[in-house]
Amino acid sequence: MEYLHYQIRAFPHNNIVVTLDKQANVKLLNSIMYERYKSGKNVKASLEFIDCNGTSFKVPYKGEWHVIIEHGIYQGKITARVDVE
């Protein structure tokens, strides 16, 4: 599966803001879940939004976070922006 990946260092007071030009599935994974995701195993995302045009995540705890953007049912290139506020 093709996906966009952004690795972010964030703290509980941060929000991760995702802006998309098309609808997509967006997941927030910790490093352990991201390694499972890369190997094709089932994962439990800290937060997940299906078919969204953008969203924001409140960071659950300090650490390395991985924002995964999957195409979902839509084909073609997705343009994304991920910011930490």
Number of C-alpha atoms within 10 A of each C-alpha: 7 8 14 13 15 14 16 16 12 19 17 11 11 17 16 19 16 19 16 17 13 17 19 24 19 27 20 24 23 19 14 12 19 23 13 14 16 11 9 10 10 10 14 14 18 14 15 17 17 13 15 16 16 19 14 17 18 17 20 16 13 12 14 14 24 20 25 21 25 20 20 15 9 13 9 7 9 16 11 17 11 18 13 16 11
